[in-house]
Amino acid sequence: MVDPLRALLAPRAGDRVLEIGAGNGSYTLEIAAAVLPDGTVDILDAHPDQLAEAMRTAGRRGLRNVAPTLGDARYLPFEDATFDAAYLVAALGDQPDCAATLAEVRRVMRAGGRLVVGELNGDPHRVAPAQLDACAESAGLQVARRVDGLLGYVARLEPWPG
């Protein structure tokens, strides 16, 4: 799942990236390394133990460009137009309102920012592609590209034109 995520997210050195639902930090590590030397990854999770585990994992890899935030993805504690990119892997289905979550992520994205949602097959909270289409549309977004694989899918969302 990391390769398709990186392909659609296209992290670049110097980017400020937001990850929602970091879990143990496995995706965080890849993206944090990709935005070095001057980029950062802000990880947001509603579970302090998950944030702590992700930070321990980043620390073991020597990644000092990861910043944890405890919070709810429907109410992001960031200014408008803060991030160059954002992603959620196996996290959107955990949110009580996927449309509100996507709208809030859209708010904190810079113009031209890259938003990627990944879903894993077998995840009990998996958001099916049709459900993602509906949530995205409610947030003023559309699925611009989706890559399906054995483990699940990754989709890049963009604002509707106009």
N, C-alpha and C positions, 0 to 999 in steps of 0.2 A: 504493500500500500504506500510505502514511502516514495518510491519512484514516481508513480502517477501523481501523488500529492505535490512533489517537488516540480514536476513538469507543468502542472496547471497553476500552482502558486507562483512559480518563477521567482524565488527569493534572490535578492541581489545584495551585494555588499552595501552596507549603509542603511538598509531598509529598517523601518520600525514595524514589527509584525505582532499581531495579536492572536494568541491561541486560546480558544475557549474549550474547557474540559481537558486539561493537560494529562490527566491520569498519572501514570508513573513517569511521564516525560519522554517516552520513546520518540515521539515525533518532534518534541521540543529540541532534543539534542541535534537532530539533523538540520532543522531550520536555523537554530542558533548558530551552528557552525557555518551555515551558508551565508549568513548576513555579516559575518566578521569582515573587516576588523572594527567597523564603526556602527554596525547595526545592533538592534536589540530585539528580544522577544519578550513581550508581556504575556504571562500566562494567567488566566482567570479561571477559578474553579469555586464551586460552592462548598467544597469539602477541604478543610484545612489539612487533613492527613494526606490527601492527594497532592496538594501544593507542596507540602513538606517533602514528600517522596520525590517529586519532580525536581525540587531544588537540590536534594541530596544527590540525585542522579547527575544533574548538571555539574555540581561541584566535583564529583568524582571524575568527570571528563574535563575539568578545568575550564568550563564555560562560565564566565562571569558576566555575560550579557543577557541574563535571564532575570526578569523581575516578576515576583508573584503578587497577585491581587486576589483576595477573598471577596467573592461577590456573586451577584445574580446577573446572568447574561441579558436579562430583559431591562436592566437598569445599570448600564456600564458607567463606571466612575471616571470616564475619560472625556476630554473636550471633543467637540466636533472636529472632523477632518484631522485626526491624530495619526492614523496608521496608513502605511503603504500597502499592507496586505493583512488578511485575517483568514483563519481557518478553524474548522470544527471537524474532528474525526470521531465518529461514534458518540457525539455529544448533543446534536440537535434534538434527537428523540428523547433525551433526558430533560429537555426544557418543557415547562408547562404550556408554553405558547410559542410554537416555532415561528410564526409570522412576526410576533413582537420581537423575538430574539433577532431574527434577520433584519428587521427594520432598525433595531438599535445598533447592530453591527454596521449596517449601511451608514448610519449617522456618524460613526467614529472613523469611517474610511475617508481618505483623501480622494479627490476627483481622480478617476483613472485607476483607483486601487483595485487589488485583486482579492476576491472572496471565494474560498473553496470550501465545499462541504463534502466530507467523506463518510460513507456508511459501510459497515461490515456485515456480510452475510452471517446469519446466526445470532446477531445481537437482538435480544428481545425487544429493544427500543428502537430498532432500525427504522429509519424513515425511507419508505419506498420511493422510487423515482417520481411516480405520479403525485405522491404527497408532497415531495420537495417542490415540484412544479407549482402546486397550489399555494404552499407557504411562501415561496419566492414571489409569486404574483401578488399576493396580499401585501408584501413588503415593497412592492414596486421594482422587483427584480425579475430576471429570467435566467433560465439555465442556458448558458451560451455554448457549453461543451460538457459532455459527460464521457468518462472513460470507465467501461465495465471490465472487471477482472474476476479471477477466481475467488478472491477474498471479499469482494464487494464492488463499490463504485466510488468514483471521485467526480465531483461536478464543480465547474467554475460558474459563478453567478455574476451577472452584470445588470446595471440599471436598464430599464426599458428605454429605448431611444426616444428622445424628445422630452 
